[in-house]
Amino acid sequence: MSTAQKETAQDSPQGGTQSQMYPVRGMSCASCVASVESMLGAMDGIETAQVNFATEKVKVVFDPQKVTEEQMAEQIKQIGYEMVIHDDTADGEGGESEEARAVRVAWKRLVSAATLAGTIMVLMVVHMFIITIPGYLAITALLGAPVVLWIGRHVHTGAFRSVKNGSPNMDVLVSLGSLPPYLIGLAGFFLPIQTFIEMAATIMTFHLIGKYLEVRAKGRASDAIRKLVEMGAKTARIIVDGEEREVDVQDLSVDDVMIVRPGEKIPTDGVVVSGESSIDESMATGESFPVRKEPDSEVIGATVNRDGMLKIRVTKVGKDTFLSQVIRMVEEAQGTKVPIQEFADRVTGYFVPAILVITAATFTSFLLFPEF
């Protein structure tokens, strides 16, 4: 099951509304969270929209008669993010997960930037306090260019997109703190001015450190859900026209009869039709002793059949299974915000615009009152 796949929750008991969880790509800070929540919350037919930044998913309670998934995705796209409705790509067995790939990419960026920026800082100390380095500006410009212009290009792209969509985020501040100082520093080749190329490379590197720690924390937050998903069986053997046939678990239907041999996982929730066995239900109940099952006994998907062959009639599939319910509750628990977190998210929604206004006011006052 892909981490980018749509996660379906239970229908809401209120009227014709339903609750769904969708991955949202492109968020980089709490300001992005506020933008997504406010955009969805303003749409007719949506009761609530709550973003879990750690897992990069949004839980939406909406009326499908008034608003569609495609309309929600289109609104999110307008502010520079992507809400995934359908994703047919899944990680192959043993393949790299999306979270692991993100951590690997963030680490690679961090190591590259830190190596170059660290070299710049060492040269700066030597140049300022020990001995003058010939061609110092050219050296720092060459070392800083990959950090600011290439390794950190995703920051500038995200900043441009967020400004274009009228919802500036933290990328804007980082971009303003690194790109202009570097470009102005290049003017030092032609004018006798103070250059700040060192500052530009350092700011970008510190930002990349924060992004790496953030991505790693997100990966850990998703570990619990991923491990729960991995507990489930991938295939099942069912009886079709008197013959045994192996099918994908997702293709099971209610009233299918499954055959589960000793040592195998039970593919989904059901009722024993024939056979007797002991079932290891520790993953569901925490009980270490196997539970004896006989005809008419209920069994839970992802538990392990210990010592006898069973024929089991499917009673629940998909989102209705015990394992899916546990996954849903874990996701909802991760996405639940305490009051102080909701307040912090509201504040951060105004933080970036406020900083930009203060910066513009400071620059304007300096031009108007240079001697002040």
ZIFENPE-V444225 format. One record per helix or strand of 2 or more residues. SS is the DSSP state (hx for helix, st for strand). FROM is the first residue (numbers start at 1). TO is the last residue. Records with the same first field share a line. If there is no record, write none. Layout:
SS = FROM-TO, FROM-TO
This chain:
st = 7-8, 17-25, 46-52, 57-63, 82-83, 235-240, 243-248, 257-260, 270-274, 277-280, 291-293, 298-299, 304-305, 310-314
hx = 30-41, 69-78, 98-129, 136-151, 153-164, 170-189, 197-231, 249-251, 282-285, 318-320, 322-335, 339-368
